[in-house]
Amino acid sequence: MSASATLAPSSPAGTATIADDLLFEIRDGIARITFNRPQARNALTFAMYERLAEICREVEGDRSVKAMILTGAGEKAFASGTDISQFREFKTGQDALDYESRIDKMLGTLEQCRVPTIAAISGACAGGGAGIAACCDLRIGTESAKFGFPIARTLGNCLSMSNISRLTALIGPARVKDIIFTARFVDAREALSIGLLTEVVPDTASLHQRAEEMARSIANHAPLTLRATKEAVRRLAKRLTREEGEDLILMCYMSQDFREGMDAFLNKRPPHWKGE
Protein backbone atom coordinates (compact mmCIF):
# COMPACT_ATOMS: atom_id res chain seq x y z
CA MET A 1 0.00 0.00 0.00
CA SER A 2 1.21 3.47 -0.73
CA ALA A 3 0.30 7.07 -0.17
CA SER A 4 1.82 8.23 -3.44
CA ALA A 5 -0.16 8.90 -6.60
CA THR A 6 0.47 8.03 -10.23
CA LEU A 7 -0.36 10.56 -12.89
CA ALA A 8 -1.19 9.59 -16.43
CA PRO A 9 1.34 11.07 -18.90
CA SER A 10 -1.34 13.29 -20.46
CA SER A 11 -2.34 14.87 -17.15
CA PRO A 12 -0.70 18.05 -15.84
CA ALA A 13 1.11 17.54 -12.55
CA GLY A 14 -1.28 17.20 -9.64
CA THR A 15 -4.42 16.79 -11.78
CA ALA A 16 -4.80 13.03 -12.13
CA THR A 17 -8.46 12.11 -12.48
CA ILE A 18 -10.41 8.98 -11.71
CA ALA A 19 -10.39 8.29 -15.47
CA ASP A 20 -6.58 8.09 -15.22
CA ASP A 21 -6.56 5.95 -12.07
CA LEU A 22 -9.17 3.42 -13.18
CA LEU A 23 -9.36 2.56 -16.86
CA PHE A 24 -12.50 1.07 -18.38
CA GLU A 25 -13.33 -0.17 -21.86
CA ILE A 26 -15.72 -2.54 -23.58
CA ARG A 27 -14.46 -4.37 -26.64
CA ASP A 28 -16.21 -7.20 -28.47
CA GLY A 29 -18.53 -7.90 -25.56
CA ILE A 30 -15.76 -8.05 -22.95
CA ALA A 31 -15.52 -5.29 -20.31
CA ARG A 32 -12.05 -4.53 -18.98
CA ILE A 33 -11.19 -2.64 -15.78
CA THR A 34 -7.58 -1.71 -15.01
CA PHE A 35 -6.41 -0.25 -11.69
CA ASN A 36 -3.92 2.23 -13.06
CA ARG A 37 -1.63 3.54 -10.32
CA PRO A 38 1.42 1.32 -10.89
CA GLN A 39 3.88 3.60 -9.08
CA ALA A 40 1.61 3.33 -6.02
CA ARG A 41 1.25 -0.45 -6.51
CA ASN A 42 -2.27 0.31 -7.69
CA ALA A 43 -3.37 1.44 -4.22
CA LEU A 44 -7.08 2.21 -4.29
CA THR A 45 -8.53 5.64 -3.60
CA PHE A 46 -12.09 6.11 -2.38
CA ALA A 47 -12.96 7.49 -5.82
CA MET A 48 -11.66 4.31 -7.46
CA TYR A 49 -13.91 2.18 -5.26
CA GLU A 50 -16.89 4.32 -6.20
CA ARG A 51 -16.03 4.19 -9.90
CA LEU A 52 -15.74 0.39 -9.78
CA ALA A 53 -19.25 0.13 -8.34
CA GLU A 54 -20.52 2.57 -10.96
CA ILE A 55 -19.01 0.47 -13.76
CA CYS A 56 -20.67 -2.67 -12.38
CA ARG A 57 -24.01 -0.88 -12.51
CA GLU A 58 -23.30 0.21 -16.10
CA VAL A 59 -22.44 -3.34 -17.10
CA GLU A 60 -25.60 -4.58 -15.41
CA GLY A 61 -27.65 -2.56 -17.87
CA ASP A 62 -25.55 -3.22 -20.98
CA ARG A 63 -26.67 -6.53 -22.50
CA SER A 64 -23.81 -6.43 -25.03
CA VAL A 65 -21.35 -7.21 -22.21
CA LYS A 66 -20.87 -10.96 -21.66
CA ALA A 67 -17.91 -11.04 -19.24
CA MET A 68 -15.64 -8.67 -17.33
CA ILE A 69 -11.89 -8.77 -16.63
CA LEU A 70 -10.33 -6.85 -13.72
CA THR A 71 -6.57 -6.36 -13.56
CA GLY A 72 -3.83 -4.03 -12.34
CA ALA A 73 -1.41 -1.97 -14.43
CA GLY A 74 2.16 -3.25 -14.47
CA GLU A 75 3.53 -6.46 -12.97
CA LYS A 76 4.01 -5.53 -9.30
CA ALA A 77 0.43 -5.45 -8.09
CA PHE A 78 -3.19 -6.21 -8.89
CA ALA A 79 -4.15 -3.74 -6.15
CA SER A 80 -2.25 -3.31 -2.90
CA GLY A 81 -5.22 -2.13 -0.83
CA THR A 82 -6.65 1.23 0.14
CA ASP A 83 -4.35 4.25 -0.16
CA ILE A 84 -3.43 4.71 3.51
CA SER A 85 -3.12 8.50 3.28
CA GLN A 86 -6.90 8.75 2.98
CA PHE A 87 -7.37 7.48 6.52
CA ARG A 88 -5.77 10.67 7.84
CA GLU A 89 -9.15 12.37 7.56
CA PHE A 90 -10.84 9.91 9.92
CA LYS A 91 -11.98 11.81 13.04
CA THR A 92 -14.99 9.94 14.38
CA GLY A 93 -16.40 6.46 14.67
CA GLN A 94 -18.88 7.34 11.95
CA ASP A 95 -15.99 7.92 9.54
CA ALA A 96 -14.88 4.32 10.09
CA LEU A 97 -18.40 2.94 9.76
CA ASP A 98 -19.01 4.97 6.60
CA TYR A 99 -15.75 3.70 5.08
CA GLU A 100 -16.58 0.06 5.73
CA SER A 101 -20.12 0.63 4.48
CA ARG A 102 -18.74 2.14 1.27
CA ILE A 103 -16.40 -0.80 0.72
CA ASP A 104 -19.13 -3.33 1.50
CA LYS A 105 -21.57 -1.76 -0.95
CA MET A 106 -18.92 -1.69 -3.68
CA LEU A 107 -17.99 -5.35 -3.11
CA GLY A 108 -21.64 -6.32 -3.03
CA THR A 109 -22.23 -4.55 -6.34
CA LEU A 110 -19.27 -6.37 -7.89
CA GLU A 111 -20.33 -9.70 -6.41
CA GLN A 112 -23.87 -9.35 -7.77
CA CYS A 113 -22.88 -8.08 -11.22
CA ARG A 114 -24.81 -10.24 -13.69
CA VAL A 115 -21.82 -11.15 -15.89
CA PRO A 116 -18.99 -13.54 -14.96
CA THR A 117 -16.00 -11.64 -13.57
CA ILE A 118 -12.36 -12.65 -13.92
CA ALA A 119 -9.57 -11.19 -11.77
CA ALA A 120 -6.23 -11.31 -13.62
CA ILE A 121 -3.63 -10.98 -10.87
CA SER A 122 0.07 -10.23 -11.09
CA GLY A 123 2.10 -9.37 -7.99
CA ALA A 124 0.56 -8.12 -4.74
CA CYS A 125 -3.15 -8.55 -4.12
CA ALA A 126 -3.72 -7.18 -0.64
CA GLY A 127 -6.34 -5.62 1.61
CA GLY A 128 -9.12 -4.06 -0.45
CA GLY A 129 -7.51 -5.45 -3.60
CA ALA A 130 -7.73 -8.97 -2.23
CA GLY A 131 -11.32 -8.28 -1.22
CA ILE A 132 -12.13 -7.28 -4.80
CA ALA A 133 -10.42 -10.39 -6.19
CA ALA A 134 -12.29 -12.61 -3.73
CA CYS A 135 -15.60 -11.23 -5.03
CA CYS A 136 -14.74 -12.14 -8.61
CA ASP A 137 -16.01 -15.45 -9.97
CA LEU A 138 -12.65 -16.64 -11.27
CA ARG A 139 -9.10 -15.63 -10.36
CA ILE A 140 -6.07 -16.23 -12.54
CA GLY A 141 -2.61 -15.36 -11.22
CA THR A 142 0.97 -15.27 -12.34
CA GLU A 143 3.72 -17.09 -10.48
CA SER A 144 4.45 -13.75 -8.77
CA ALA A 145 0.88 -13.33 -7.44
CA LYS A 146 0.54 -13.14 -3.66
CA PHE A 147 -2.48 -12.56 -1.43
CA GLY A 148 -2.63 -11.05 2.01
CA PHE A 149 -4.44 -8.98 4.62
CA PRO A 150 -1.40 -7.73 6.59
CA ILE A 151 -3.40 -5.39 8.82
CA ALA A 152 -2.25 -7.10 12.04
CA ARG A 153 1.27 -5.75 11.41
CA THR A 154 0.47 -2.55 9.52
CA LEU A 155 -2.61 -0.57 10.60
CA GLY A 156 -4.23 -2.55 13.40
CA ASN A 157 -7.70 -2.18 11.88
CA CYS A 158 -10.04 -5.05 10.96
CA LEU A 159 -12.15 -6.43 8.15
CA SER A 160 -15.90 -5.93 8.31
CA MET A 161 -18.16 -8.81 9.29
CA SER A 162 -19.42 -9.12 5.72
CA ASN A 163 -15.87 -9.32 4.34
CA ILE A 164 -14.91 -11.95 6.91
CA SER A 165 -18.04 -13.84 5.83
CA ARG A 166 -17.03 -13.64 2.17
CA LEU A 167 -13.53 -14.91 2.83
CA THR A 168 -14.72 -17.67 5.14
CA ALA A 169 -17.16 -18.89 2.50
CA LEU A 170 -14.31 -18.95 -0.03
CA ILE A 171 -11.44 -20.57 1.90
CA GLY A 172 -12.82 -21.56 5.33
CA PRO A 173 -12.45 -20.10 8.84
CA ALA A 174 -9.12 -21.75 9.73
CA ARG A 175 -7.36 -20.33 6.67
CA VAL A 176 -8.89 -16.88 7.19
CA LYS A 177 -7.51 -16.80 10.75
CA ASP A 178 -4.14 -18.13 9.59
CA ILE A 179 -3.72 -15.44 6.93
CA ILE A 180 -4.86 -12.57 9.16
CA PHE A 181 -3.18 -13.71 12.40
CA THR A 182 0.20 -14.30 10.73
CA ALA A 183 -0.13 -11.22 8.45
CA ARG A 184 1.67 -13.27 5.82
CA PHE A 185 1.26 -13.31 2.07
CA VAL A 186 0.07 -16.49 0.38
CA ASP A 187 2.07 -17.27 -2.77
CA ALA A 188 0.52 -18.34 -6.05
CA ARG A 189 0.89 -22.09 -5.57
CA GLU A 190 -0.63 -22.07 -2.10
CA ALA A 191 -3.38 -19.72 -3.31
CA LEU A 192 -4.20 -22.24 -6.03
CA SER A 193 -4.37 -25.10 -3.54
CA ILE A 194 -6.77 -23.31 -1.17
CA GLY A 195 -9.07 -21.74 -3.75
CA LEU A 196 -7.85 -18.16 -3.82
CA LEU A 197 -6.71 -18.80 -7.39
CA THR A 198 -8.37 -20.99 -9.99
CA GLU A 199 -5.36 -21.06 -12.32
CA VAL A 200 -1.67 -20.06 -12.34
CA VAL A 201 0.23 -18.93 -15.44
CA PRO A 202 3.95 -18.14 -15.84
CA ASP A 203 4.00 -14.38 -16.45
CA THR A 204 2.03 -11.22 -17.16
CA ALA A 205 1.88 -11.75 -20.91
CA SER A 206 0.44 -15.22 -20.37
CA LEU A 207 -1.94 -13.79 -17.77
CA HIS A 208 -3.58 -11.31 -20.11
CA GLN A 209 -3.74 -13.85 -22.93
CA ARG A 210 -5.35 -16.47 -20.69
CA ALA A 211 -7.83 -14.00 -19.17
CA GLU A 212 -8.86 -12.95 -22.66
CA GLU A 213 -9.26 -16.57 -23.78
CA MET A 214 -11.32 -17.43 -20.73
CA ALA A 215 -13.55 -14.37 -21.07
CA ARG A 216 -14.21 -15.11 -24.74
CA SER A 217 -15.00 -18.74 -24.04
CA ILE A 218 -17.42 -17.78 -21.26
CA ALA A 219 -19.00 -15.11 -23.47
CA ASN A 220 -20.08 -17.82 -25.90
CA HIS A 221 -21.99 -19.78 -23.25
CA ALA A 222 -25.64 -19.47 -22.24
CA PRO A 223 -25.82 -16.23 -20.22
CA LEU A 224 -28.82 -17.24 -18.12
CA THR A 225 -27.13 -20.49 -17.08
CA LEU A 226 -24.08 -18.54 -15.96
CA ARG A 227 -26.13 -15.91 -14.17
CA ALA A 228 -28.30 -18.47 -12.40
CA THR A 229 -25.27 -20.45 -11.25
CA LYS A 230 -23.49 -17.34 -10.03
CA GLU A 231 -26.54 -16.17 -8.08
CA ALA A 232 -27.25 -19.62 -6.65
CA VAL A 233 -23.72 -19.93 -5.29
CA ARG A 234 -23.95 -16.43 -3.83
CA ARG A 235 -27.21 -17.27 -2.08
CA LEU A 236 -25.76 -20.47 -0.61
CA ALA A 237 -22.92 -18.62 1.13
CA LYS A 238 -23.86 -17.75 4.70
CA ARG A 239 -23.41 -14.00 4.97
CA LEU A 240 -23.45 -11.84 8.07
CA THR A 241 -24.02 -8.14 7.56
CA ARG A 242 -21.53 -5.37 8.14
CA GLU A 243 -23.83 -3.91 10.79
CA GLU A 244 -23.50 -7.06 12.90
CA GLY A 245 -19.82 -6.26 13.35
CA GLU A 246 -19.94 -2.50 13.87
CA ASP A 247 -18.68 -2.87 17.44
CA LEU A 248 -15.53 -4.57 16.11
CA ILE A 249 -14.96 -1.86 13.49
CA LEU A 250 -15.25 0.87 16.13
CA MET A 251 -12.98 -0.99 18.55
CA CYS A 252 -10.19 -1.06 15.97
CA TYR A 253 -10.58 2.15 13.99
CA MET A 254 -11.09 4.34 17.05
CA SER A 255 -8.11 2.86 18.91
CA GLN A 256 -4.76 4.46 19.65
CA ASP A 257 -3.24 1.45 17.90
CA PHE A 258 -4.90 2.37 14.59
CA ARG A 259 -3.46 5.91 14.77
CA GLU A 260 -0.09 4.44 15.68
CA GLY A 261 -0.23 1.94 12.83
CA MET A 262 -1.14 4.59 10.29
CA ASP A 263 1.61 6.96 11.47
CA ALA A 264 4.17 4.15 11.51
CA PHE A 265 3.20 2.99 8.03
CA LEU A 266 3.36 6.45 6.48
CA ASN A 267 6.68 7.19 8.21
CA LYS A 268 8.15 3.78 7.35
CA ARG A 269 8.84 2.67 10.93
CA PRO A 270 7.73 -0.32 13.01
CA PRO A 271 4.50 0.25 14.95
CA HIS A 272 4.40 -0.02 18.75
CA TRP A 273 1.15 -1.74 19.69
CA LYS A 274 -0.55 -1.19 23.04
CA GLY A 275 -3.84 -3.00 22.54
CA GLU A 276 -5.84 0.11 23.30
Secondary structure, DSSP 8 states (H G I E B T S, - for coil): --S-----TTS-TT---HHHHEEEEEETTEEEEEE--GGGTT-B-HHHHHHHHHHHHHHHH-TT--EEEEEESSSSEEE--B-GGGGGG--SHHHHHHHHHHHHHHHHHHHT-SS-EEEEE-SEEETHHHHHHHHSSEEEEETT-EEE-GGGTTT-----HHHHHHHHHHH-HHHHHHHHHHT--EEHHHHHHHTS-SEEESSHHHHHHHHHHHHHHHHTS-HHHHHHHHHHHHHHS----GGGGHHHHHHHHTSHHHHHHHHHHHTT--------
